[in-house]
Amino acid sequence: MSEEEKIMLETNQSITNMETCFRNKIKELQQENKQLKSLYETQTNFNKELLNKFAKKDRVLKELRSWLEDEKDRLARECSQIYEDSLGKTRLVNEDIFNEVNKILSKLKELEGKNE
């Protein structure tokens, strides 16, 4: 075998080896791409679920706040009696209840503000 033929043979083998390496690398990259797509889909689904949970929680907080405000109004209409205490201050019979409801409403509004 001539020197030129040896060089050609070695060159062909090198090219074949490079092609094999490239094919293997392409397969690895395709597999990694498939895994990344799967992770992306999983993360996207998780994010959607999380957003839905936050939206539901916000709805519940708003509904609770609305209910408490309505309940406070109802109590004011149905249960209040005005009287003068021993210090001469005009008070409502259910003032303590209203104060508690107001504290709860303030806390709900605070929580809603933190979530916006």
C-alpha positions in Angstrom: 0.0 0.0 0.0 1.3 3.3 -1.0 1.9 6.2 1.4 -0.9 8.1 -0.4 -3.3 5.3 0.1 -2.4 5.0 3.8 -3.1 8.7 4.2 -6.5 8.4 2.4 -7.4 5.4 4.5 -6.5 7.2 7.7 -8.4 10.3 6.6 -11.5 8.2 5.8 -11.3 6.5 9.2 -10.9 9.9 10.9 -14.0 11.2 9.0 -15.9 8.1 9.9 -14.9 8.5 13.6 -15.9 12.1 13.5 -19.3 11.3 11.9 -19.9 8.7 14.6 -19.0 11.2 17.3 -21.3 13.8 15.7 -24.2 11.3 15.5 -23.7 10.3 19.1 -23.6 13.9 20.2 -26.7 14.7 18.2 -28.5 11.8 19.9 -27.4 13.1 23.3 -28.6 16.6 22.5 -31.9 15.3 21.2 -32.4 13.3 24.4 -31.5 16.3 26.6 -33.9 18.5 24.5 -36.7 15.9 25.1 -35.9 16.0 28.9 -35.9 19.8 28.9 -39.2 19.9 27.1 -40.7 17.5 29.6 -39.4 19.6 32.5 -40.7 22.7 30.9 -44.2 21.2 30.5 -44.1 20.0 34.1 -43.1 23.4 35.4 -45.7 25.1 33.3 -48.4 22.9 34.6 -47.2 23.5 38.2 -47.2 27.2 37.6 -50.8 27.1 36.2 -51.9 25.1 39.3 -50.2 27.5 41.6 -51.8 30.5 39.9 -55.2 28.9 40.1 -54.7 28.2 43.8 -53.8 31.9 44.4 -56.8 33.1 42.4 -59.0 30.8 44.4 -57.5 32.0 47.7 -58.0 35.6 46.6 -61.7 34.9 45.7 -62.2 33.3 49.1 -60.6 36.2 50.9 -62.8 38.7 49.0 -65.9 36.6 49.6 -65.1 36.4 53.4 -64.5 40.2 53.5 -67.7 40.9 51.8 -69.6 38.5 54.1 -68.1 40.1 57.2 -69.0 43.6 56.0 -72.6 42.4 55.3 -72.7 40.7 58.7 -71.5 43.8 60.4 -74.2 45.9 58.7 -76.8 43.3 59.6 -75.7 43.3 63.3 -75.9 47.1 63.3 -79.5 47.0 62.0 -80.8 44.1 64.1 -78.9 44.1 67.3 -77.8 47.5 68.2 -79.1 49.5 71.1 -77.6 52.8 72.1 -77.0 53.5 75.8 -75.0 55.8 78.0 -72.3 54.1 80.0 -71.3 55.0 83.6 -68.8 57.6 82.3 -71.5 59.3 80.2 -70.3 58.0 76.9 -72.8 56.9 74.3 -72.1 53.4 73.3 -73.7 50.6 71.3 -74.6 47.3 73.0 -72.7 45.4 70.4 -69.7 47.7 70.1 -67.3 45.0 71.2 -68.6 42.7 68.5 -68.2 45.5 65.9 -64.7 46.1 67.0 -63.8 42.5 66.6 -65.4 42.3 63.2 -63.4 45.5 62.2 -60.2 43.9 63.5 -60.9 40.8 61.3 -61.7 43.0 58.3 -58.5 45.0 58.8 -56.5 41.8 58.9 -58.2 40.5 55.7 -57.5 43.8 53.9 -53.9 43.6 55.0 -53.6 40.0 53.7 -55.2 41.1 50.4 -52.7 44.0 50.1 -49.8 41.6 50.6 -51.0 39.4 47.8 -51.4 42.1 45.1 
